[in-house]
Amino acid sequence: MNSNCLSVQPVETEFGRKTQIHQSSCNKDYSCLRGDCPSFVTVVPLGTPKKKERKKFAVEQALPEPVLKVNSDASIFMTGIGGTGVVTVNQILGTAALLAGKHVRGLDQTGLSQKGGPVVSHLKISDRPIDVANKVSAGEADCYLGFDVLVATSPQNLDHAGPEKTIAVVSTSKVPTGAMVTSTDVQFPETQGLLDSINRVTRKDENVYLDALGLAETLFDDHMAANLLVLGAAYQAGAIPVSETAIEEAIALNGVSVQMNTQAFRAGRLIVVDPRWAASLRKRRIGAVESTYALTAEARRLIETTGATGELCRLIEIRVPELIAYQDARYARTYVDFVRRVAAAEHAAVPGETRLSEAVARHLFKLMAYKDEYEVARLHLKNDLTAQLADEYPGGVQIHYQLHPPLLRAMGMEKKLKLGKGWFDRVFRMLVGMRRLRGTALDPFGRAKVRRVERELIDEYRALVEKALAGLSPDSYERAVKLANLPDVIRGYEDIKLRNVERFRHEVRGLGF
C-alpha cells in the first residue's frame, strides 16, 4: 500500500471489491499515484474551471415542532471522526443554547486525531448555572449523537449511554477505517449487529438511524453536510432541548456554508417527520449509478444455452458481453459452457441450491478477465473523460495516464510513466486491436511472470472445481462452495497479486484439494 490516505476507499461493485478516490474529501497529496494500479489518471485544467454550483436543495414545507423527550437540563455526547465537523456541531449547539439563554459547559476530546481518527465531544445544557464537570459521565447522556457508526459503537463511548435515559441518533454510513483501506481482509461489520449494540444501551424505540453521508451527497453534493443532517434528526426526535430558531441562528453565526448547513439541519428534521421521503431518495440515488448491459444477439444466444434463471442468469448476462469485448465470442463460450456444466452437476447433487454455480460464475469470470495491457487499454478507452469533463472545464483539460507496465519494470524502471492521453489513446487503440494475441506465442506481454500465472490460474481453478464436482453431495457441498469463492483473495497488481496467488493456493490446500 503506497498511500495511507483514507480518501482512497474500498467500494463494493458488481465485479467485487474495488478502490476509488472519494473526491470530496481528497486532500490532494497524490501518494495514491505511486501504486501499481493502472487506473489512476491526472487531470490538469487548461483554463479557468467552471464554478461548480452547489446543489441548492431546500426544505419548502413547514415542519411540526417536536415533542421534547429529554429534560431541559440535558447532557449530549457526540462521537465521530476527525475532519468531518464533530467539534463544529458541538460549537453550534453550544452557541444555540447560549442564544436561548441557557447555561453551557462543553469539552472536545480530539486527542491525536487527524483526518479519519476518532473524536468525542461533550456538551451539557442547563437552565441554571452548571457547577459540575463539563464531561458527560457514564450512563449520563440524554442524547447520543453518532456521526460515525463504528466510533459510536465503541464500548468506551457506549458507556456514556443508559437504557432508560438515552436517545441515540446515529449515521449508518459505512466509512472505511484505515485497516479496511490497507487490507482487503478487513470487512465492514454487519450493520444490524452495530445497531443492536446501540439499542441495548439506549431507548431503542426512540432511536433514529440514517445514512447521513449518502443523503448529504445526494442532496448537497457535499459530505460535510452529513453531521448537520444528524443534528436535525436529533432535534426532530425530541432529543435536543434548544429551539430551532436558536440553532439556525448559531449556524448563521458560524459563517461557514450557512445555506447548506441550514438546509441540512432542516432535511434531517424532515427525515424524522417523513421517513418515506428519505427512502425514496436512496432509491433514486442507487438507481442513478446502476449500469445497464446491452445484450447483442450473439451474447443472448450464448446466455440462453445455459438455461439459467434468477441470480445465476443475472450474473451471466452481465459477464458474457464483457468477455466478448475482452477477447471474443469463443472465449465467452468457454465461460458459459463451464458454468452450465457446474450448474447441471449442482442441480443433480443438491437440488434447489445455486450458490456453487453463482460463485463459479463470479470467480471464473474474474480469472478470465485479468487486467493485462490489452484490457487496461480497453477500459481506459471505454469512457471518454475529455467529453465528461467538457462542461466543467470549458477551456479543456490535459489528461495523463499513470502506467507502470511489467515489461518496463523488468527492465529496471521503478516509477510510473506519465503518458498524455491525446497521443497515447492511439497506442491504446492499437493494443485493443491486438488483444487476440493474448496468451499466444506472439503476445509481447505474455512472457512476464504475472501474465503466465494469470493464464495458469484459469485452468487451475477449472480443474479444482471439476475435482469438487466429482464427489459433490450434500455433505461436501459447503466445502465446494468455499473452494469456488477462494479466488476472491486474488487481488492487486504485479507482486501483490503474485503473493495473493500463493495465499489462494495455500487456502486450497487447507480445504484438502
KAFENGI-V811207 format. One record per residue. N is the residue number from 1. D_LAST is the distance of its C-alpha to the last C-alpha in Angstrom with 2 decimals. Layout:
BEGIN
N;D_LAST
N;D_LAST
END
This chain:
BEGIN
1;31.26
2;34.69
3;36.47
4;36.71
5;38.89
6;38.20
7;39.43
8;36.22
9;34.38
10;31.00
11;31.39
12;29.13
13;29.38
14;28.19
15;25.74
16;24.45
17;25.96
18;28.50
19;31.42
20;35.11
21;38.43
22;40.41
23;43.65
24;46.15
25;45.04
26;44.34
27;46.40
28;46.33
29;45.28
30;43.08
31;40.51
32;37.85
33;38.90
34;37.61
35;33.92
36;32.01
37;31.66
38;33.84
39;34.85
40;37.78
41;41.30
42;44.67
43;47.68
44;51.23
45;54.10
46;56.98
47;59.53
48;60.11
49;57.31
50;58.48
51;58.86
52;56.13
53;57.72
54;55.99
55;55.39
56;58.50
57;57.18
58;59.82
59;60.06
60;63.14
61;63.55
62;65.33
63;63.01
64;64.12
65;64.77
66;62.17
67;63.05
68;62.63
69;60.19
70;60.53
71;63.64
72;65.84
73;65.16
74;61.41
75;58.68
76;56.05
77;52.79
78;50.84
79;47.36
80;45.73
81;44.60
82;46.79
83;48.21
84;48.30
85;51.75
86;51.33
87;54.42
88;56.28
89;55.81
90;57.10
91;60.12
92;60.81
93;60.69
94;62.83
95;65.35
96;65.47
97;66.27
98;69.06
99;70.45
100;70.54
101;72.64
102;70.00
103;69.17
104;65.85
105;63.82
106;60.52
107;57.92
108;55.11
109;52.34
110;50.58
111;49.85
112;48.06
113;46.62
114;46.63
115;44.96
116;42.09
117;42.88
118;43.96
119;47.65
120;49.63
121;53.19
122;55.65
123;58.74
124;61.47
125;64.09
126;67.26
127;70.71
128;72.14
129;71.85
130;68.58
131;69.21
132;65.70
133;62.77
134;61.28
135;57.74
136;56.25
137;55.48
138;52.70
139;53.00
140;55.96
141;54.63
142;56.26
143;54.22
144;50.69
145;49.94
146;46.32
147;46.13
148;42.44
149;40.27
150;38.10
151;41.23
152;42.90
153;40.24
154;40.47
155;41.64
156;44.53
157;45.77
158;45.35
159;47.54
160;50.48
161;50.10
162;51.49
163;50.58
164;54.22
165;55.38
166;52.95
167;52.27
168;49.15
169;48.97
170;45.64
171;44.00
172;40.47
173;39.69
174;36.33
175;37.36
176;34.45
177;34.79
178;34.51
179;31.05
180;29.91
181;31.47
182;29.87
183;26.34
184;24.12
185;22.41
186;25.76
187;26.52
188;29.91
189;30.27
190;30.69
191;34.36
192;35.42
193;34.37
194;36.57
195;39.46
196;39.18
197;39.63
198;42.80
199;44.10
200;43.92
201;46.52
202;48.71
203;50.77
204;47.88
205;50.11
206;52.00
207;49.08
208;48.45
209;45.20
210;45.11
211;43.05
212;45.76
213;44.16
214;43.25
215;46.75
216;48.43
217;46.85
218;47.53
219;51.16
220;52.16
221;49.62
222;49.58
223;47.18
224;50.12
225;51.59
226;48.79
227;50.43
228;53.74
229;51.99
230;50.72
231;54.25
232;55.75
233;53.43
234;54.33
235;58.01
236;57.85
237;55.91
238;58.96
239;57.34
240;59.58
241;63.25
242;64.64
243;66.22
244;64.76
245;67.83
246;67.36
247;63.67
248;64.40
249;67.34
250;65.12
251;62.63
252;65.61
253;66.84
254;63.46
255;64.14
256;60.58
257;59.36
258;61.86
259;61.55
260;57.75
261;57.57
262;60.31
263;58.63
264;55.25
265;56.98
266;58.49
267;55.24
268;53.61
269;56.46
270;56.01
271;52.33
272;53.55
273;56.47
274;54.41
275;50.62
276;50.24
277;51.58
278;48.71
279;46.19
280;47.76
281;47.53
282;43.79
283;43.29
284;45.35
285;43.59
286;40.11
287;41.38
288;42.99
289;39.78
290;37.69
291;37.00
292;37.78
293;36.01
294;38.39
295;36.95
296;38.46
297;39.06
298;36.35
299;33.77
300;35.02
301;34.63
302;30.98
303;30.29
304;32.25
305;30.13
306;27.23
307;29.45
308;27.78
309;29.80
310;29.87
311;27.49
312;25.21
313;28.37
314;29.48
315;26.31
316;26.60
317;30.36
318;30.00
319;27.32
320;28.61
321;31.94
322;30.24
323;28.13
324;31.32
325;33.15
326;30.32
327;30.36
328;31.76
329;31.51
330;29.48
331;26.75
332;26.90
333;26.75
334;23.35
335;22.13
336;24.09
337;23.01
338;19.28
339;19.93
340;22.24
341;19.75
342;17.25
343;20.30
344;21.50
345;18.36
346;18.26
347;21.98
348;21.76
349;19.16
350;20.24
351;23.74
352;25.07
353;21.88
354;21.39
355;19.17
356;16.09
357;18.30
358;20.15
359;17.18
360;16.23
361;19.99
362;20.22
363;17.35
364;17.42
365;21.10
366;20.61
367;18.68
368;21.19
369;24.19
370;23.63
371;26.96
372;28.41
373;32.14
374;32.81
375;31.23
376;32.96
377;36.18
378;35.70
379;35.00
380;37.98
381;40.23
382;39.08
383;41.24
384;44.76
385;45.37
386;48.94
387;49.88
388;48.17
389;50.14
390;53.42
391;54.97
392;54.13
393;55.37
394;58.39
395;58.98
396;55.59
397;52.64
398;51.15
399;47.36
400;45.21
401;41.55
402;39.74
403;37.30
404;35.50
405;33.98
406;31.45
407;33.84
408;36.67
409;34.59
410;33.68
411;37.45
412;38.06
413;38.99
414;37.97
415;39.35
416;39.02
417;41.57
418;43.92
419;44.56
420;47.18
421;46.09
422;49.26
423;48.60
424;44.84
425;44.30
426;45.53
427;42.75
428;40.21
429;41.67
430;41.42
431;37.75
432;37.02
433;38.87
434;36.77
435;33.38
436;32.93
437;32.70
438;29.37
439;26.85
440;29.52
441;31.29
442;34.10
443;32.15
444;34.02
445;31.31
446;28.27
447;28.31
448;27.66
449;24.40
450;23.34
451;24.12
452;22.16
453;19.02
454;19.71
455;19.98
456;16.83
457;14.81
458;16.05
459;14.71
460;11.38
461;11.00
462;12.49
463;10.23
464;7.08
465;9.59
466;10.89
467;7.87
468;8.12
469;11.82
470;12.01
471;11.74
472;13.10
473;15.70
474;17.54
475;15.60
476;12.08
477;13.70
478;13.66
479;9.93
480;9.80
481;12.73
482;11.37
483;8.59
484;11.59
485;13.78
486;12.04
487;14.16
488;17.07
489;16.81
490;17.58
491;21.35
492;24.49
493;25.98
494;25.80
495;25.01
496;23.90
497;21.46
498;20.09
499;19.60
500;17.74
501;15.41
502;14.57
503;14.14
504;11.76
505;9.53
506;10.11
507;9.22
508;5.83
509;5.43
510;7.58
511;5.79
512;3.81
513;0.00
END
